């Protein structure tokens, strides 16, 4: 499996229309020059929304779990605390994964005009 991933990465690097950058400043300057200022912030609003939504969902479910499963503040390292956190993390992850996928696609793919 690892060898397949290495071959896939090497093949992608050969066929990638974007050449390798010399460093972060080269990357920023070329993005700004070729795609404009907006390219540096592509996907930022989705990122802000998804991060806020993920944290809100996590803490809502975590607080609900503390009430529902009799959280004991005198024993914060109990298995109950771990399970409450696990439950909150899974719910937040399941609900926000689509937003992270959209954010990644916005960051990776350039906008193209639709063909008439």
Secondary structure, DSSP 8 states (H G I E B T S, - for coil): -HHHHHHHHHHHHHH-SS---SSHHHHHHHHHHHH-GGGGGTTHHHHHHHHHHHHHHHHHHHHHHHHHTT--TT-TTSHHHHHHHHHHHHHHHHHHHHHHHHHHHHHHS-------
